[in-house]
Every structure is written in C-alpha cells, then in structure tokens.
C-alpha cells in the first residue's frame, strides 16, 4: 500500500474531458513534477524550480493500518497558491461497490452502500472522459451529511479497501474512473470548487495536509475495526476503566441549581457512577440557556455561593464533578454578541448563524478571555470533567488572509489548540467531545477527548441503531451512550435503553430520583453487566453488526451486534417493530453459539422493542 499526492495551482490548466468543476485531479500542475523518486514508503515528486511534493505511507503503531501524510515544500523563488491538495491518492483500485456512512443530527452512522455501476461510474467507451463521485462536508461540523470515511469493495475477490480522513473542518473524498484500470480514490481538504479553499506558500514555506489512515481487509467490519483501532485518543488517566457518567440535562433541561444537583448527587451516590456532569444553564442570569452562551459568570440565583460548593459536595459523594461549556459561540444576551473586533467575520460583518456568533479562536484577546472563564473556572472550582458542546457550523468559510476555506480551517485548528491547552493546564481532565451530539465524531477531534456524546437521540427508538452503527467509525470505549430513565418506564423500556449502553460507554440521565426500588434493581443489574462486559467493549473487535433498518423513525426488524475478545463474545440483541425472537434470528442467520456457555446475561428480548445481552465463553 503506497499513497501518492496531488496538488493544483491556481492559473494552471485543468484536465479537460468534462472534469472541470467536478475534480481538479490530473491538471497541468502535476505535469510540472518531472522528477519522481519512489521508495517502499514514500513517493517524492519535484519540479525543476524546487517545489517538492511528498507522500509518506507508514505502518500505524496501533493497528494493522497505514498512516498517510502528504506535504509540499516551496523551494522555488516565487509564491505559489494551491486550490487543491490531497491527503491521499490511491490509483487503480479494483472495486464494484462503495460504502459510505451518512450523518445528520440525531441520525448518525447510517451505512450507505452503492453499486458503482448504479452511480454511473463505468468508464467511457473510449476511456477518456472522467466519471467522478465527489462527496464530503463544508463547514466547522466535520460530521454532517457524511463521516470522513470510505470503503471500496471488490465482490469478486471479497476484498475491501478503506480510508478514514483526519480533517476537523471542510473535507472531500473523490472516486474517479477514467479507464478500465480501476478506481482512483483521493481525498483531503475540500478544494476551491467544493470548499472555497486556497492556500499560498511563500518561498521556503511548507504545508502538511490532514492525515489519513488506510487499510485493507476481508469484510467491512474488518477494515472498520482496523481504522478505529488506529485512532489513538488522549484519554485522561482517571478515565481508563470505562467509568459511568450521569449527565443531568434530561433531568433539569437546562435549569440546574445547587439544590437539584445535590439531590441528584445524593440519589446516585454509591451506585457506581464515576462522573456527575452539570449541563447548560449554570451561567449568567440565565433564562433560556442558549441565549446567554458566552457569559460564563456564575448564576448567583441558582448557585448563591458559587460552584465550588457544588464540586466539593459531588466529590464528598464519591464522584468527579463535570460542567458544560460551549465556549466557541456567543449569544445575543451574553454581553459579547457585539464584541465585533474579536468575532469571526464573513463579508466584513460578524458571521451570524441561528442567533449565534463565533469567537475568533486565533485572537489573543479571545484566548485570554477563555483562559480566565473556562480554564480558570475548571481549576479554581475543582471540576474534573468538561463537556465541550458546539451547536452550529460556520458554513463554507470566513474572512482572513487566505481563501475562506483555509481561514475556516485555521479557526478550527485554533479550537483544537485550546483543547490541548485545557489538558496541559489540567492533566487529569476528562474531556467530552460534543457537537449537538455527533457532529464532531471525527478522528482528529476524537483524538483530543476521553469520551464523546454519540448522538442527541437520547430517548427515541433508534438509540441502539445509532450506537451500533458508530462502531464503524469511533472507538466504543469513547462512545457515550445515554440511557434516559423515567418513572413511567416499563421493565422492557429500561432494559431496551440499558442494553444500548453496552454498545459503548454507559451514560445515564433522567428523573432518577422518582424511580422505584424495582426499577433501580433493573438498572443496578445493567451496571453490573456493563462492568463485566467493559473489557470486551473497550478492547474487543466487532465481528458482526446487522440491523438492515430502513427507517430510523419507525425501525422494524432486529439488530444483533457481536463483539469478541479472546474466548468471550458480547452479544447485544434489540427488537423493533414486527421482530422475531433471538433464537429464530440466530437460526435464520445460521449463527451457531451452541459451543458457548452464557456467563452473564441481562434483559429479555421477548417482544417488540425489547432487548437482551449475553456474555458467552467458549
């Protein structure tokens, strides 16, 4: 496996054959590179005037996958301006199917499998005209519409070729067919056509494209497991044992107070919860929580003596206190909405989206403001956990010295630098990556966090479907799955919700102080099962993932996920509308578990919208 790289300079000729506006591959720019040096892991191309384009493909230290890094160095005497640069380029891949992963708010992770012929990607009769399938994301929510992932399948040889792109802002992936030699697979920053990106390099300057990771395997689950295991997140040392989180958002709905937080702490103390997280609404003189984002002064009506009283109380009850921030945005009632000198601008005015504006995270004034109001708040008040939310996108880009897409990318990179600063200042801090649930479930953001909110689909029936589908793109040990518990929940509903949490990190919310002793017994049983299953969730391999669900809103059928570690299997079975029993399902799918014994079990999948889980030992 050896990747190449490609670039396109402005003013250079485009490829032609009906490709202009679809792709910038094969432009005249690449004809400048007259010297090519290829080794086992590096392809280096250079021009006569000293421009060097290099792609390095090296074995991942964490997985049976390969890391790809592409760089360009301007050794010429003139400034050059790029309008496209790939992170990876793999030519001549034999494939007949393409697998992509879709995502919208509360509908993350849907697998989309397409036949290349149905996509009209057969080569032309004279093998000259281009066929292009180009997709990606534009904006500061990198997981919106698609995950930065692709897998190509060759049905004849039962082989899969997959790539995951580490790009926190606008990105693109291209499939290109021109001849009968196969598919060219390329991707990187969204180019000038797709994402308004240009980047100038002065003499002596170097630029590195976002990293990608690629692998091959014999099934979709195989290549996905390799890509996910290649991710290497910066997990807090206190968060190394799959601890359980309670977030109070679905309890107070943005109205936490010292009294209701203490009530929660008392109720869940000694039940095995590691983190109690206070969500939005603790700040300013807060009415509707979203109108005051940006003013991080403590709401003294809700917390008369400040927040240290709360953190000390939570710690006295044996848990680590957490707090919610959305520090990149400012809202109309924050007192910062008109601080225009320090806000991101587009067309000369503050970029405003849905009643919110965005701090310029490159601005030194903003960095100082957030140091005082976020980092110092965490340190001085004794918080050990931060939930970082982000509830809208900057869209195609913003004003600045480069193309609007590059300006956007640099703003997002500055956000990532601030998150790194959080960890430097507070080494044990547990960071939760949240962006309206799943809009930042992308490898470079996931690499900065211990956990992530898997979705905002907290109480809907598609909860376990989303949780399962995310196994293909993020580590289950980071995927915080919420079970929102209500006093009127039936036993089946509680088991349905709790079984979903076995697909990742267990997270709880809801009106837990109204639950009966019987309901708490059911939840306690789930927690005990989860702790036994935790090593399999954390270090296992998802070998079977089948749901075939057509509708997230009205799911019908069944879902089975099998995750294996050593001689153990974790099986999680959910039933939806018009479903069959686990035994009938296993028989129909010819899955034989007769050689295994059940060492732990939870739930009973005996009706529609019920669930059960088992740990099996060979």
Legacy VTK file of the C-alpha trace (Angstrom):
# vtk DataFile Version 3.0
C-alpha trace
ASCII
DATASET POLYDATA
POINTS 618 float
0.000 0.000 0.000
1.558 3.277 -1.126
-0.263 6.572 -1.456
0.605 9.365 -3.827
-0.280 13.041 -3.578
-1.638 15.640 -5.962
-1.997 19.407 -5.998
-3.461 22.069 -8.249
-2.050 25.593 -8.515
-4.314 28.472 -9.499
-3.902 29.684 -13.092
-2.688 26.258 -14.254
-4.673 24.413 -16.895
-7.366 21.947 -15.799
-7.582 18.395 -17.090
-10.480 18.728 -19.515
-12.655 15.877 -20.752
-15.624 17.330 -18.876
-13.912 17.237 -15.464
-13.638 20.967 -14.686
-15.854 21.730 -11.710
-16.022 18.053 -10.769
-12.385 17.339 -9.936
-9.003 19.054 -10.050
-7.092 15.805 -10.495
-4.751 15.347 -13.474
-4.295 19.095 -14.015
-1.313 20.652 -15.762
0.193 21.372 -12.326
1.140 17.708 -11.980
2.983 17.845 -15.318
5.479 20.200 -13.667
6.768 17.401 -11.462
9.372 15.930 -13.760
11.370 14.066 -11.109
9.770 11.174 -9.249
11.507 9.142 -6.535
9.620 6.166 -5.103
10.698 4.040 -2.133
8.912 1.431 -0.008
7.024 4.059 1.966
7.489 7.422 0.216
6.699 8.982 -3.122
8.622 12.230 -3.686
7.979 14.421 -6.710
9.820 17.619 -7.537
9.800 20.346 -10.157
12.741 21.909 -11.913
12.330 25.086 -9.851
12.428 23.307 -6.466
8.842 22.563 -5.432
8.691 19.205 -3.634
5.515 17.168 -3.112
5.882 14.171 -0.821
3.530 11.429 0.377
4.633 9.085 3.174
2.750 5.865 3.919
3.870 4.301 7.192
2.576 1.434 9.302
0.302 2.516 12.138
1.805 1.751 15.568
-1.666 0.927 16.873
-3.340 -1.198 14.217
-2.979 -3.178 11.012
-3.403 0.029 9.028
-1.235 2.708 7.407
-0.893 6.398 8.184
-0.626 8.686 5.168
0.935 12.157 5.383
1.364 14.480 2.415
3.479 17.624 2.436
4.507 20.285 -0.022
7.635 22.434 0.205
8.078 25.546 -1.905
11.772 25.625 -2.764
11.218 27.947 -5.696
11.820 31.694 -5.839
8.135 32.547 -6.245
4.978 32.328 -4.162
2.603 29.604 -5.312
-1.079 29.333 -4.493
-2.822 25.980 -4.257
-6.516 25.430 -4.861
-6.388 21.678 -4.212
-4.135 19.322 -2.283
-4.799 15.701 -1.447
-4.096 13.944 1.806
-4.114 10.620 -0.048
-4.341 9.348 -3.591
-4.617 5.644 -4.402
-4.931 4.791 -8.111
-6.179 1.651 -9.848
-8.309 0.087 -7.089
-10.483 -2.772 -8.272
-13.975 -2.278 -6.865
-17.629 -2.570 -7.738
-19.212 -1.203 -4.532
-18.674 1.821 -2.329
-19.599 2.051 1.367
-20.150 5.461 2.945
-21.503 6.479 6.346
-24.177 9.148 6.496
-24.910 11.532 9.330
-27.424 14.166 10.285
-28.406 15.440 13.733
-29.776 12.525 15.788
-29.441 10.242 12.754
-25.740 9.445 12.818
-23.989 6.453 11.341
-26.322 5.109 8.648
-24.457 2.872 6.212
-24.945 3.721 2.540
-23.808 1.017 0.127
-23.878 1.847 -3.578
-23.069 -0.107 -6.682
-20.575 1.851 -8.789
-22.454 0.978 -11.942
-25.656 2.375 -10.446
-23.694 5.559 -9.712
-22.918 5.722 -13.457
-19.234 5.172 -12.741
-18.449 2.800 -15.625
-15.605 4.091 -17.808
-16.475 5.727 -21.109
-16.338 3.766 -24.338
-13.036 5.392 -25.344
-11.627 5.564 -21.761
-11.072 9.306 -21.947
-13.969 11.116 -20.251
-13.972 11.366 -16.467
-16.514 9.814 -14.144
-16.456 11.478 -10.715
-18.302 10.815 -7.465
-17.307 13.554 -5.018
-18.673 13.965 -1.505
-17.709 15.491 1.814
-18.571 18.262 4.216
-18.309 22.043 4.136
-18.117 23.865 7.453
-16.924 23.558 11.021
-19.038 20.479 11.779
-16.960 17.797 10.023
-19.561 15.055 10.531
-22.635 16.475 8.883
-24.129 14.557 5.975
-21.128 12.187 5.784
-18.393 10.839 8.033
-14.886 11.337 6.540
-14.737 7.641 5.654
-14.951 5.432 2.597
-14.616 1.728 1.878
-14.373 0.208 -1.600
-15.377 -3.418 -2.093
-14.377 -5.853 -4.806
-17.090 -8.504 -4.671
-15.211 -10.891 -6.927
-12.214 -11.165 -4.588
-14.056 -10.378 -1.313
-11.566 -7.616 -0.520
-12.128 -4.180 0.995
-10.022 -1.013 0.796
-10.918 1.671 3.355
-9.722 5.152 4.318
-10.542 7.474 7.200
-9.594 11.137 6.937
-8.488 13.202 9.956
-9.902 16.586 8.996
-11.694 18.794 11.565
-13.212 21.236 9.081
-14.221 21.055 5.398
-13.097 17.903 3.603
-13.760 15.900 0.455
-13.328 12.405 -0.929
-13.351 11.636 -4.650
-13.905 8.491 -6.658
-12.622 8.868 -10.203
-12.933 6.439 -13.089
-11.443 7.111 -16.487
-10.019 3.848 -17.819
-10.591 0.162 -17.208
-7.644 0.043 -14.775
-9.887 0.679 -11.757
-10.940 3.455 -9.399
-8.761 6.341 -8.258
-9.506 7.215 -4.642
-8.407 10.650 -3.441
-9.272 12.943 -0.572
-8.220 15.799 1.655
-9.213 19.381 2.420
-12.282 20.459 0.455
-10.846 22.187 -2.619
-11.646 25.557 -4.146
-14.601 24.177 -6.077
-16.079 22.311 -3.126
-14.925 24.245 -0.058
-13.635 27.667 -1.194
-10.064 26.658 -0.293
-6.864 28.315 -1.468
-3.507 28.374 0.267
-0.424 30.423 -0.658
3.119 29.268 0.041
5.950 31.756 0.023
9.476 30.612 -0.894
10.765 28.325 1.857
7.330 27.544 3.309
5.954 24.057 3.886
2.387 22.797 4.277
1.078 19.452 5.506
-2.344 18.148 4.550
-4.554 16.442 7.146
-3.512 12.879 7.931
-5.411 9.880 6.592
-5.373 6.228 7.640
-5.901 3.421 5.122
-6.232 -0.341 5.365
-7.366 -3.479 3.554
-9.380 -6.452 4.807
-11.831 -9.187 4.024
-15.049 -7.569 5.307
-16.483 -4.167 6.081
-16.344 -4.847 9.820
-12.713 -5.949 9.461
-11.486 -2.746 7.796
-13.593 -0.581 10.099
-12.077 -2.257 13.154
-8.570 -1.620 11.834
-9.295 2.051 11.156
-10.930 2.574 14.544
-8.097 0.837 16.389
-5.618 3.101 14.557
-7.156 6.055 16.409
-5.102 6.983 19.464
-7.106 9.304 21.725
-5.638 11.323 24.579
-7.668 9.671 27.325
-7.358 11.076 30.826
-5.518 8.791 33.278
-8.577 8.830 35.565
-10.797 7.624 32.714
-9.107 4.328 31.912
-11.693 1.877 33.243
-14.929 2.639 31.367
-16.473 4.657 34.195
-20.183 5.515 34.112
-21.360 9.105 33.559
-24.544 10.791 34.759
-25.458 13.981 32.865
-28.353 15.947 34.294
-29.538 17.619 31.062
-32.521 15.295 30.589
-33.303 15.859 34.263
-33.383 19.655 34.595
-33.489 20.583 30.880
-31.033 23.432 31.249
-32.096 24.552 34.718
-29.582 23.174 37.232
-29.490 24.616 40.754
-27.441 23.858 43.826
-30.465 22.133 45.374
-31.411 19.861 42.479
-27.769 18.979 41.816
-27.290 17.975 45.455
-30.494 15.951 45.262
-29.104 14.107 42.250
-25.745 13.539 43.916
-27.460 12.035 46.953
-29.627 9.770 44.821
-26.855 8.287 42.654
-24.097 8.189 45.277
-22.780 4.669 45.899
-24.448 3.338 42.728
-21.237 3.052 40.712
-21.359 6.374 38.841
-17.930 7.970 38.312
-18.941 11.380 36.876
-21.832 13.708 37.679
-21.970 16.349 34.935
-23.883 19.611 35.187
-25.053 20.642 31.734
-26.163 24.010 30.345
-27.855 26.780 32.322
-25.484 27.298 35.251
-24.173 30.658 33.976
-25.233 34.292 33.645
-28.710 35.357 34.759
-29.907 32.556 32.584
-33.408 32.286 31.204
-33.210 30.163 28.079
-29.736 28.657 28.281
-28.903 29.129 24.588
-29.442 32.914 24.712
-26.606 33.530 27.211
-23.737 31.446 25.817
-20.527 33.453 26.097
-21.232 34.981 29.531
-19.662 32.419 31.840
-20.289 34.264 35.088
-21.988 32.048 37.671
-25.758 32.396 38.004
-25.985 33.505 41.625
-29.725 32.883 41.797
-29.090 29.209 41.136
-25.715 28.954 42.872
-25.619 31.703 45.544
-22.257 30.643 46.943
-20.620 29.815 43.607
-19.759 26.479 42.049
-17.084 25.295 44.454
-19.817 24.361 46.908
-21.229 22.037 44.247
-17.943 20.401 43.254
-16.997 19.781 46.871
-20.375 18.216 47.521
-20.193 15.943 44.476
-16.693 14.815 45.454
-17.884 14.162 49.010
-20.428 11.790 47.500
-17.671 9.859 45.735
-17.969 11.248 42.184
-15.996 13.554 39.887
-17.867 16.796 39.084
-18.311 17.858 35.472
-19.501 21.024 33.758
-20.814 22.016 30.310
-19.317 24.738 28.134
-19.922 25.935 24.597
-17.005 28.313 24.616
-16.629 28.929 20.857
-20.010 30.676 20.481
-21.615 33.856 21.826
-25.349 34.503 22.032
-27.366 37.748 21.872
-27.834 38.132 25.662
-24.246 37.269 26.610
-22.904 40.817 26.509
-20.327 39.634 23.984
-22.521 39.442 20.887
-21.446 42.890 19.688
-17.770 42.469 20.558
-17.151 42.521 16.814
-13.390 43.063 16.895
-12.948 39.530 18.232
-15.613 37.618 16.314
-15.331 35.613 13.123
-16.436 37.677 10.128
-17.755 36.921 6.689
-18.012 39.665 4.079
-16.789 42.147 6.656
-19.543 41.590 9.240
-19.821 39.116 12.127
-20.835 35.700 10.857
-24.234 35.038 12.452
-25.931 31.642 12.326
-29.233 30.887 14.020
-28.823 33.621 16.609
-25.188 32.826 17.438
-21.800 34.275 16.544
-18.366 32.706 16.777
-15.302 33.771 18.729
-12.181 34.112 16.606
-10.202 31.370 18.310
-6.937 32.693 16.790
-7.405 36.054 18.536
-5.173 36.640 21.596
-7.937 38.577 23.353
-10.267 35.598 22.939
-7.633 33.185 24.197
-7.146 35.313 27.321
-10.905 35.598 27.872
-11.372 31.833 27.610
-8.329 31.140 29.774
-9.948 33.192 32.553
-13.526 31.999 32.070
-13.026 28.353 31.131
-9.632 27.042 32.253
-9.515 29.050 35.476
-13.143 28.146 36.234
-12.328 24.456 35.931
-9.204 24.759 38.067
-10.432 27.131 40.762
-13.790 25.453 41.270
-12.412 21.918 41.193
-14.056 20.382 38.135
-12.526 17.208 36.741
-14.693 16.801 33.639
-15.713 19.160 30.838
-18.384 18.588 28.229
-17.444 20.708 25.200
-20.501 21.419 23.093
-20.760 23.125 19.697
-24.217 23.699 18.296
-23.829 25.193 14.837
-21.445 25.479 11.911
-19.637 28.380 10.269
-20.526 27.069 6.839
-18.262 27.494 3.822
-15.717 29.791 5.477
-14.830 33.213 6.763
-12.726 36.306 6.168
-8.965 36.187 6.565
-5.640 36.237 4.741
-6.242 33.091 2.645
-9.159 31.536 0.836
-12.260 31.349 3.019
-11.932 27.586 3.379
-8.362 27.855 4.669
-9.362 30.693 7.025
-12.072 28.423 8.420
-9.656 25.519 8.832
-7.262 27.688 10.841
-10.058 28.836 13.166
-10.967 25.209 13.873
-7.320 24.260 14.401
-7.141 27.076 16.967
-10.074 25.462 18.795
-8.158 22.201 18.878
-5.118 24.038 20.249
-7.294 25.438 23.051
-8.485 21.931 23.924
-4.859 20.817 24.118
-4.206 23.763 26.430
-7.000 22.509 28.679
-5.176 19.202 29.103
-1.799 20.888 29.643
-3.264 23.067 32.378
-5.292 20.226 33.958
-3.551 16.918 33.122
-6.239 14.652 34.635
-9.136 16.498 33.000
-11.726 14.255 31.334
-12.842 15.865 28.062
-16.124 15.010 26.373
-16.345 15.899 22.682
-19.886 17.001 21.869
-21.325 18.921 18.951
-25.091 18.650 19.097
-24.297 15.020 19.726
-22.329 13.636 16.817
-21.210 16.467 14.530
-17.557 16.182 15.620
-17.165 12.402 15.763
-14.107 12.768 13.532
-10.694 11.262 14.320
-8.713 14.439 14.986
-11.360 15.724 17.422
-11.801 12.270 18.932
-8.050 12.170 19.476
-8.333 15.104 21.897
-11.058 13.606 24.066
-11.685 10.821 26.526
-15.313 10.436 25.519
-17.855 11.747 23.046
-21.602 12.210 23.005
-22.659 9.608 20.472
-25.822 11.493 19.469
-28.656 13.639 20.773
-31.036 10.727 20.091
-31.450 10.115 23.801
-34.998 8.810 24.180
-36.045 7.680 20.704
-36.309 4.090 19.491
-33.350 4.403 17.115
-30.972 4.877 20.062
-29.382 1.383 19.780
-29.209 1.569 15.974
-27.110 4.727 16.032
-24.973 3.369 18.872
-24.236 0.194 16.911
-23.536 1.900 13.598
-20.936 4.152 15.223
-18.750 1.087 15.888
-17.573 1.526 12.309
-16.038 4.970 12.858
-15.203 5.611 16.541
-13.933 3.577 19.447
-16.795 2.133 21.525
-14.785 2.946 24.645
-15.225 6.653 23.750
-18.839 6.489 22.595
-21.026 7.711 25.456
-24.482 6.188 25.019
-27.258 7.834 27.021
-29.986 5.855 28.762
-32.611 8.385 29.834
-34.680 6.861 32.629
-38.218 7.856 33.557
-40.522 6.817 36.380
-43.138 5.557 33.915
-40.660 3.339 32.059
-41.708 -0.292 31.801
-39.242 -3.060 32.567
-38.856 -3.670 28.827
-38.161 0.013 28.202
-35.486 0.152 30.886
-33.781 -2.977 29.556
-34.047 -1.660 25.976
-32.302 1.578 26.978
-29.710 -0.026 29.232
-28.770 -2.670 26.639
-27.990 0.165 24.213
-25.337 1.468 26.623
-23.455 -1.843 26.282
-22.634 -0.683 22.731
-20.274 1.941 24.171
-19.734 3.939 27.366
-22.664 3.873 29.769
-24.235 7.277 30.284
-27.326 7.955 32.381
-29.826 10.793 32.689
-33.452 11.351 33.533
-35.690 11.589 36.589
-33.794 9.025 38.600
-34.978 10.295 41.977
-38.535 9.214 41.013
-37.620 5.618 40.154
-38.909 2.740 42.246
-36.684 0.271 44.062
-37.637 -2.337 41.447
-36.544 -0.042 38.637
-33.271 0.664 40.415
-32.734 -3.086 40.720
-33.046 -3.378 36.927
-30.593 -0.504 36.447
-28.217 -1.973 39.010
-28.286 -5.269 37.128
-27.371 -3.440 33.937
-24.497 -1.654 35.661
-23.133 -4.946 36.971
-23.379 -6.494 33.495
-21.717 -3.439 31.951
-18.755 -3.665 34.303
-18.266 -7.318 33.358
-18.601 -6.508 29.663
-16.354 -3.410 29.835
-13.100 -5.156 28.766
-14.841 -6.539 25.664
-16.355 -3.140 24.840
-13.003 -1.439 25.332
-10.573 -3.818 23.652
-12.674 -6.222 21.582
-13.470 -6.421 17.881
-16.941 -6.003 16.424
-17.212 -9.070 14.214
-20.926 -8.946 13.436
-23.180 -5.922 13.012
-26.528 -6.472 11.357
-29.665 -4.396 11.515
-30.785 -3.636 7.967
-33.053 -0.962 9.406
-34.782 1.106 6.740
-36.230 3.878 8.909
-34.660 5.446 11.980
-38.026 6.972 12.928
-40.017 3.751 12.570
-37.486 0.923 12.884
-38.675 -2.575 12.066
-36.888 -5.889 12.410
-33.953 -6.752 14.632
-30.381 -5.789 15.394
-27.565 -8.032 16.539
-24.081 -6.848 17.454
-21.350 -9.315 18.376
-18.084 -8.054 19.831
-15.315 -10.525 20.637
-12.255 -10.535 22.866
-10.231 -13.690 23.323
-12.544 -16.549 24.214
-15.509 -14.283 25.017
-18.350 -12.880 22.954
-20.596 -9.975 23.880
-23.950 -10.321 22.097
-26.465 -7.449 22.165
-29.848 -8.056 20.566
-32.548 -5.408 20.073
-36.035 -5.969 18.719
-38.026 -3.325 16.871
-41.432 -3.435 15.179
-42.528 -6.768 13.616
-39.483 -8.553 15.031
-38.541 -12.160 15.737
-37.052 -13.802 18.805
-33.272 -14.099 19.296
-33.398 -17.859 18.749
-35.336 -17.511 15.500
-32.978 -14.788 14.326
-29.854 -16.837 15.051
-31.331 -19.831 13.258
-32.301 -17.757 10.206
-28.820 -16.206 10.015
-27.144 -19.583 10.654
-25.246 -18.255 13.672
-24.264 -21.197 15.869
-23.453 -20.441 19.511
-24.012 -23.977 20.787
-20.332 -24.312 21.721
-20.527 -21.354 24.103
-21.923 -21.073 27.602
-23.595 -17.956 28.951
-21.588 -16.469 31.822
-23.636 -13.275 32.206
-26.980 -12.094 30.887
-29.225 -9.056 31.102
-32.719 -8.362 29.799
-35.230 -10.466 27.901
-35.984 -9.884 24.224
-39.482 -11.375 24.367
-41.484 -8.748 22.467
-41.176 -5.849 20.057
-38.972 -3.051 21.429
-37.240 -5.210 23.987
-33.608 -6.235 24.274
-31.179 -8.647 25.863
-27.434 -9.035 26.166
-25.208 -12.007 26.914
-21.551 -12.649 27.564
-20.586 -16.011 26.111
-17.498 -18.083 26.897
-16.159 -20.814 24.625
LINES 1 619
618 0 1 2 3 4 5 6 7 8 9 10 11 12 13 14 15 16 17 18 19 20 21 22 23 24 25 26 27 28 29 30 31 32 33 34 35 36 37 38 39 40 41 42 43 44 45 46 47 48 49 50 51 52 53 54 55 56 57 58 59 60 61 62 63 64 65 66 67 68 69 70 71 72 73 74 75 76 77 78 79 80 81 82 83 84 85 86 87 88 89 90 91 92 93 94 95 96 97 98 99 100 101 102 103 104 105 106 107 108 109 110 111 112 113 114 115 116 117 118 119 120 121 122 123 124 125 126 127 128 129 130 131 132 133 134 135 136 137 138 139 140 141 142 143 144 145 146 147 148 149 150 151 152 153 154 155 156 157 158 159 160 161 162 163 164 165 166 167 168 169 170 171 172 173 174 175 176 177 178 179 180 181 182 183 184 185 186 187 188 189 190 191 192 193 194 195 196 197 198 199 200 201 202 203 204 205 206 207 208 209 210 211 212 213 214 215 216 217 218 219 220 221 222 223 224 225 226 227 228 229 230 231 232 233 234 235 236 237 238 239 240 241 242 243 244 245 246 247 248 249 250 251 252 253 254 255 256 257 258 259 260 261 262 263 264 265 266 267 268 269 270 271 272 273 274 275 276 277 278 279 280 281 282 283 284 285 286 287 288 289 290 291 292 293 294 295 296 297 298 299 300 301 302 303 304 305 306 307 308 309 310 311 312 313 314 315 316 317 318 319 320 321 322 323 324 325 326 327 328 329 330 331 332 333 334 335 336 337 338 339 340 341 342 343 344 345 346 347 348 349 350 351 352 353 354 355 356 357 358 359 360 361 362 363 364 365 366 367 368 369 370 371 372 373 374 375 376 377 378 379 380 381 382 383 384 385 386 387 388 389 390 391 392 393 394 395 396 397 398 399 400 401 402 403 404 405 406 407 408 409 410 411 412 413 414 415 416 417 418 419 420 421 422 423 424 425 426 427 428 429 430 431 432 433 434 435 436 437 438 439 440 441 442 443 444 445 446 447 448 449 450 451 452 453 454 455 456 457 458 459 460 461 462 463 464 465 466 467 468 469 470 471 472 473 474 475 476 477 478 479 480 481 482 483 484 485 486 487 488 489 490 491 492 493 494 495 496 497 498 499 500 501 502 503 504 505 506 507 508 509 510 511 512 513 514 515 516 517 518 519 520 521 522 523 524 525 526 527 528 529 530 531 532 533 534 535 536 537 538 539 540 541 542 543 544 545 546 547 548 549 550 551 552 553 554 555 556 557 558 559 560 561 562 563 564 565 566 567 568 569 570 571 572 573 574 575 576 577 578 579 580 581 582 583 584 585 586 587 588 589 590 591 592 593 594 595 596 597 598 599 600 601 602 603 604 605 606 607 608 609 610 611 612 613 614 615 616 617
